[in-house]
């Protein structure tokens, strides 16, 4: 067919970009024709995905990003009619170098690249001036092949900018002379061939590791420089599992860096912010700090009040400040005046507050969502703080993730890597697992069922940590007029016939620092029990959709028998559910009741259902011990959660 020779020409045209030394591209048969069954059902196939990087002594890189994509059906045609590429103008420049369409009928169309568009990229909450380049390809048909190259200059991630416009210094990374890259080697579409090649000055040293898979790798000397090449072929899309860990933790990836150790990055991160004066005190902020810590006697009381004030009073909203972006934290004067910023601004404000209160405090980089490897490639997306305690140990604090939360470090970030920027230098650290009892939710119900099936009674709910924050959110972020409707919705989830009689809020629910939340509900639910011939059926109320938003584990599909990859829950958690139901006269629990238990390194469970006099008594205790689990934890987690769920079945009582 015509496009076999077209494809061969296309691959030959890109051979200097992606080919290893001595590699032949004389023939390039179309694998979608050789093995059509392998690619059936896919919208498009990447015949080539190649990136070639030339690194300068400054660490700046010139990237040639080449892709050859075959359209397989009309969905693929629509998806590829416009090509887009994101970049940050503060640190890079990108443009289409060429775009050629090889039509299935043999026509060849070279698009006019002067028609490419460069426009502001969509943004939400963070407005740092990110941009996209776009080429409109136009109508495509199944069998068409798109062959394009994008040229980019700069460095990969938006770190620290030194200017805009034609200033070449903006392409130099903040840690001058250092180069790193993080290269996913997985694909969302079948990829016949993926290549990453980096060419660096002879005097530079580079360490690398390929994780969670295999590739062909080499290092060669080319024209007085070192050339590292990594090739993978016949890549099929990773089959995702529900609630699985991030693909960076499961799928093939390449990590490389010229920085020898994490300690080097830690020392640099410390110095760049101290030199900039990110945490310099200002009188108006000092006055606020003195006010906040007045009367506080212990170091933890002072740390807590400062962390909570910053968390609750600095709005998350980021605009570009030019040089202040990336690794350099904005100074206190800007942050305290604007009362707005992104994670680094909120963390920077807390660091300055802690220093004004007499503490040693520093910034730290972390990665929310996936792990950071030992290769010091900067896989970070979030900024937090560390404070030095009187014991000499550093404690991490995250004011961005704990607004109106009783924690100082969000346990939604447990088992997460972070790198403190401390003057003595630090290796990569890991936040510990938070014990389940730090995030308990306890519901204790006392109910009465009458002969007509009406349930009346009360339940008390108490919670701490992340569970507390979830339940309390309507009080700390909503209007008082919304409270009643929000609380009634909990009972309506149990039964649309439910009627809330009263709520005892306990201590002021808006004051989250005062004590763990505790509320008591009184209610009536007509027709709660379903009638039968001489019997009634009903579910335990505490197991019937009551505050399920806290029970994130219920959103994990435990029908899966096996897992290939690790999986995540929102947080470690302890769930204790107790209920007594007084039965109508003459009714008895059908059967002998129930008892079950399960223990493992991932989760523990104990539960029982029995009759005690004229009452049915339910007891449950489920302890989920981690936030991030290994695939090998699945059996233990699944057994405990399924045992817990089984107590939510209908209870049958008979006369």
N, C-alpha and C positions, 0 to 999 in steps of 0.2 A: 504494500500500500504506500501511497505517496508520503505520508507523514513519518514513515520509518526513516527515510533518508533525511527528512527535515529535522527529526529529533537527533539523528547522528550529527548533522551540521551544528545544531544548537549546542550539543555537548562538546563538540570539538572547539566551538568558539569560546567556551568557558574553561577549557582544559588548563590554561596557564594559571587560572585562579585557584582551582580546586585540586588539580592533579598532584600526586606525590611524584618525587623524582623518579623518572623511568617508567611511569605508569602510561599505559597505552589507552587511547580513546578512539581507536580506528573503527571499532564497531560499537554500536549502541542499540541493540534490539529493544523494542518496546516491551517491558515486562507485563504491561496490562493486556497485551495480546498473547504473550506466551503463556500466562497463567491467569486467564480472565476470572476463574472462580475465586482466586485469592482476593481480588479487588472488587468483586461484585457487591453492590449496595453502597459503596463509598461515593461521595459527591465529587471528589477530586483526588488526585495522587500527585505527591511531590516527587518528580523524577530526580531532582537535585535540590539540595538545601546546603549552600556553601557560604562560609564566611572566612575571608582572608584578612589578617590584621598585620600591619607594619608598625612597629613600635619605635618611637624616637627616644633618644637618651633622656628627654624630659619626662617620659612616661606617656606622652600623648600618642594616640593611635589613629591610623588611617584604616578604615574598614571598607572592604568590598563585600557587600551582601548580595549573593546571587541566588535566584530561585527559578526553577523550571517546573511549572505546574500543568498537569493535564486535566482538563475538564471531563468528567465522566458522565454527568447527567445535567438536567436543567437546573437543579438546585445548586450544583457546583458552578454552573454558568452565572447564575444570579449572584452567588457569593463572591465571585471573582471579577465582576464587571467594574469594580472600583478597587484599586490597590491603595493601601494606606500604610504609613510608617510613622511611629511616634519618636520624637526626640525632644531634648531640653536645650533651648537656644543659649542658656547660660553656660553650658558646658560642651556643646557639640553643634555641628552643622550637618544636615543631611539633605541629599537631593537624588532624584532618579537619574541614573547615568544612561540607561537605555531601557526600552520596553519594546519587545517584538512579539507579535501574535502569529503563530503558525496554524493556519486554518486547516481543518480536516480535509477540505477540498483541494489543498495544495497551495492556496494563496498565502503570501507572506506580507504582513502589515507591520511596518516600522512606525511606531507612534512618535509624534513630535513632542519631545520631552520639554520643549519650551512652554507647553501647555499645562505642565504640572502646577498644582496649587499648593500654597503653603499657608496654613491658617491656624488659628487658636484651637487647641484640642479641647474637647469637653472636659469640664472640671466640676468637682463638688467638694466644698469645705476647704480645699487647698488650691489656691490660685497663684501658682508659681510661674505662670507664663509658658507652660508646656505647649508644644505645637505638633502638628501633623503635616506630612506631605502627602499629596494625593494625585493619582493619575486615573483618569476615567478611561477604562478600556473599551467600554461600549458592549454591544451585543456579542455574546459568545454562544457557541454551540457545542454539544457533546463531541468529544474528539479533538477540540482545539487545544493548543499548547501555548502557555504564556511563559515567556522567557524575559526576565528583567534583572537589572542590577541597580542597587542603591549604594551610593558612596557616602560614607559618614566620616567625619573627622572629630576627634575629641576623646572623651572617655565615657564609659558605659553608664554610670549612675550619676544622678544629680547630687553632687557633693558640695563643693565650694567654688564659687565663680569669682573671677577677678575683673570682670567687665563684660561688655557686649560689643556688638558691631564688628569691626574688622580686627579687633585686638586678638592676636594669635595666642596670647597668654591664657585666654579663657579655656583653651583646649588642654592645658596642662593640668593634670590631676592635683588635688590639694596636697597629697604627700608626694612632692615633686620627685620625679625619677622612678617612681614605683608603678608597676602595671599589674592589674589583676583582671580576671574575668570569671564569670559563672555561666556555664553554657549548658542549658538543658539539652539532653540527647534523646528526649522522648518526642513524640509527635501526636498531633490530634488527627492527622490524616496519614495514610500509608506513605512512607518515605523510602524511596529506592536507595538513595545514597545521601548521607549527611557528612559534611566535612567541616572541620574547624582547623585553620592553620594560622599560627602566629609567628612572625618573624621579628626577632629582637636583636639589639646590638650584641656583639660577641662578648663584651665585658659583663653583661647582665646575667645573673643567675635566676633560674625559674624553677619553682617546685610545683608539682601538679599531682593530682590523683583522680582517677575515674571511679565513680561510685555506682553501686547497684546495677552493674551490668558490665559488658565487655566492649572494647573497641580495638581497632588496629592503631597503634601509635608509633611514632618515630621522631627522632631528632637528627637533623642533618645540618651540615655547614653549607651555606649558600652565599656566595659573593661576600665573604668575610663577616657573615652574620649567622645566627642560629635560627633554624626553622623547626618548629614543633608542629606536627601534623597528627590529627586524630580523625579517624574515619569509621563510620558505622553504616552498615547496609541492611536493606530489607527490614526497616523499622515499621512495626505495626502499632496502631494506637494502643496505649495502655488501657487495659480494662479496669475501670474504676470500681471501687466497692463503696457502699454507703458508709459515710462517716470515716472514711479512710484518712490517714495522715496526708499531709501535703505531698504533691508529686515530687518535690525536691527531696523528700525523705523516702520515696519509694521507687522512683523511676531513674533510669540512667542519667548521669550528669557529670560534667567535667568541672573541676575546680583548679584554678592555677593562680599563682601569685609570685611576684618577685620580692615581697616582704618576707624576711626570714622567720619572724616569730610574732605571735600576737602581742607580746610585751612591747615590741617596737611600735605597733599601732597604738597601744595604750599610752605610751609615753608621748607620742606625737599628738594624740587627741587631747591629752592634758595640756600640753604646751600651747597648742593653737588657740584654745579658749582662754587660758590665763593671759597670753599675750594680747588677745583681743579685748580683754577686760569684760568678759561676759557676765561676771558675777560681782562687779563693783557695787558697793553700797550706795544708796541715795537717801537723803534725810527723811523724805516722806515715807519710804518703805521701812526704814529703821523704826520710825514712830509706830507703824502698824505691827511690826514684829514685837516691840516692847509691850505693846498693848495685849497682844495675843498670849505671850508667855507669862504675863504677870500672874502670880499666884500658883504657877505650875512648878512643882517641886522636883519631879524626876525627869531624867532625860527622855524617857519614852512619852511622858505627858507633853513635853515641849515639842518633840518630833511629831507627835500625832496632831496637835493643834495647828502647827504650821503646815503640815501636809494636807490636812483637810481644808484649811482655808484656801490654799492655792488651788486644790482640786475643784472646789466649789465655786471659785470666783474668777477663774481665767477661762473664758469661752474658747472652745475649739474652733478656730477659723484662721486660715493662713493666707497671707498675700505675699507676693515676692518683695523682698527687701534687697535684692541684688547680692552684694558680697556677703550679706549675713546668712545666706541659705546654706543648707547642707551641714557639714561638720561644725561650722562656727555657730554657736548659740547666740541669739540676739541678746543685747545687754539688758540689764534690769530696768533701766530708765524707760526703754521702749516697751517692755512687757508690762511693767506696772502702770504705765500711762495708758496703753491700749487695752489692757485686760483681755487680750485675745491673742491667739497664736496656735501653732501646732505643738506636737509633743515636746519638741526641743525647747520651745518657749515656756511651756508650762513647767517642764523639768528645770530649766534654767532659773526660773523665778523661785522655785523651791530651794535650789542650791544656794542662791543668794540669801534667801530668808534664813536658811539654816546657818550660814556663815555669820550673818548679823546676830544670830542668837548664840554664837560661840562654838558652833560645831565645825568639824572638818567635813566638807561635802564636795562631791565631784559628779560630773556627768558620766553616763554609761550608755553604750549602744547595745541594742538587743534586736532580736528577730522574732516578731510576733507571727506565728503560723508555721514555722518549720525550724529545724535545728541548724546550728552553725557548725561547720566542720573544723578540723584542726588546721587545715590549710588556711592561712590568713588572707583569704579573699573576702572582701567586705560584704558579707551577706546579712545586711542589717536594714531594718525599715522603721525603727522606733527608737526614741531616746527616753531614758529614765534617769534616776539619780541614785547615788549611794551616799550614805552617811556613816561616819566612823563612830562607833559606840565606845563607851569608856573601857570596854573589854579589849579594845583594839581591833575588833572585827568590823567589817563593812556590812551594812544592811541595805538591801535595795529598796527603793521607794518609787512608786509610779503614780504621780498625781493625775496623769491623763486618764488612767483606767479606774480611778476610785472616787469619782464625784459621788457624794452622798452614800458612801460605802464604809462599813465599819473597819475594813481592812486598810492597811497602808501599802501593801503590795498585792495587787489583784491576783487571786488564786486561779483566775482564768488564764494566768501566765505561768503557772507552775510548770516545772520541767522545761524551762526555757533558757537558752544560752544568753549571756550578756558579757560585755567587755567594759570594765570600768576604766575611765581615763584618769588614773591616779598618778601622783608624782613619782612613786617608786616603780611604776609599771605593773601590769597584771596579766596573767594568763586568762584564757577564756573561762568563764564561770557558768554555773548551772543553778537555777533556782530550785530549791528542794520541793518534794511532794508535800502538800498540805494535808494533814490528817483529816479523815472524813468527819470527825467530830467537830472540826472547826467550821463546818458548813452544814450543820444539822438542820433538818426540818422535822418537827414533831407535831402530829395532829392527834388529839385525844378527843373522842366523841362519846357522848352519853345520850342514847336515843331510846324512844319508846314507840313501839308499833302497835296500833289498835286493830280491832277486828275488821275495820273497813280498809285497811292498808295505808292509813295516814301515819306518817313518821313525824314525830315532834322531838325536839331535843336541842342540844347545844354541842359545839365543838370549840376547842381552844387550839390555836396554832401558834407555835413559837419557832423562831429560826435565828440562825447566826451566819456570819460571813457572807458568802455569795448567795446563799439561800435567803438570808435576811434582805440583801439588796434587791433581789428579784421581787419579793413580796412587798417591800416598802416603797417601791418605785412610784406607785400612784400618789403617795403622800409627799415625796420629795420633789417630784417633777410635774405633778398635775395640780389642777385647781380643786379647792375643797368641794365645789359643786359636783365634781366628777367622782368623788370618793364613793358615795352611796351607790351609784350605778356600777362602778367597778367591783364593789364588794358583792352586790346582788348578782353580778354576772358569774361569780364563782358558784353560787347556789343554782343558778339557771343552767349551768353546765352539768350539774348533777341531775336536775329535773326541770323541765320548763314550767312545772306547776309549783315550784318552790316559792315560798314567801319568807323574806327576811323580816324578823320581828325586831331585833335590836343587835347592836354591836358595841362591845366594850373594847375601846381602843387601847386600854392600858396606859402606859406613859405616852406622852406626845409623840405620835408616829412621825412627825416632821423632824424631830430631834433624833437623828439616827445615832448620834454618839452617846446618848444617854444610857441605853440598854438594848439588848436584843429584842426584836419585835415580839409582841405578845398580844393577840386579839382573841376575844371570845364572841362567837356568833350564836344567836338563838333564832330558831326557824320552825316552819311547819311545811310539810310536803304532802298534800293530799294525793292519794293514789300512788304512793311510792312503791308499794308492793303489788305485784301482779297476781290476780286471783286465779285459782285453779280448782279442780274438783277435790275439795277437802284439804287444800294446801295453798300456800302463798310463796311467791318467789321474789326475791329482792337482792340487790348487790350491797355489800358493805359500803356505807357512805364514804368512808375515808379512801376507798379504792375506786370511786365512781367519778372520775374526772375532776376531783377536788384539788385545786392548785397544781394542776398538771404542768403549768408553765415552768415550775421550779424543777420538775422531774425530767430533766433533759434526757436521761437515759431511756425514757419511753420512746424517744424519737430515733433510737438506734434499732434497726431491724434484727431482732434476735432469731428470726426464722432461718437465717444463714447458718449452715452447719460448719463451714470452714471459712477461713480468711487467709489470703496470701500476704496482706499488708497490715501494718499497725493501724489502730483506729483511735479516735478521740471522742471524749465526752466534754461537756462544758466545764466541769470541775469535779474534783473528788467530792463525795457527799455521803452523809448519814441520814437515812430516812427511817423514822420510827412512827408507826401507825398503830393506834390502839382504839378499839371501839367496843362498847357494850350496847346491846339491843335488847330491851325488855320486850318479851313476846306477849301477844294476846293470850288470854286465859284459854287453856286447853291445847295450845300448840307446842310442838316439840321439834327440835332440829332433826331433820331426816338424816339417817346414816350415823356414822361414828365420829364425825368431825374430821379434822385434818391436822397433820403436823409434818413439817419439812425443814431441812437445813442444808446448807452448802458452805464450804470453806475453801478458799484458794488464796494465792498471793495477789489476785486481782480484786476479788470481792467475797464478802461473807453474807450469809442470809440465815435468819431463823424466823419461823412463823408457825402459828397455831390457830385453829378455829375449833371451839368446843362449846358445849352447853354447860352452864353453871347455874343450877336452880332454874328460874324462869327467864334466864338471860342467855343470849349468845355472846360469846366473848372472842374477839379477834385481836391477835397480837402479831406485829411484824417489825423486823429490824433488818434493814438492808444497808450494808457498808460498801461503798464503791471507793476503792483505795487510790485511784490515780486520775489524772486528766488525760495523759497520753499513754496508751497501752501498746504492747507488742502484739504481733499476730498470735504468739503463743499464749497470751492471756485470754484469748477469746473463749475457750471452753469454760474457764472459771467465771468470767464475767457473764457469759450467756446463761450458764446454769443458775447463777444466783438471781439474775433479773427475771428469767422465766419462772423460777420458783415463786418469786415475789408476785409476778403477774397472775399466776394461777389462783391466788387468793382473791382475785377480783371477779371470779365466776359467781353465778347466781347461787344464793343460799336458798335451800328449800326447807320450809317448815310445814308440818302436817298436824292435823287434829287427831 
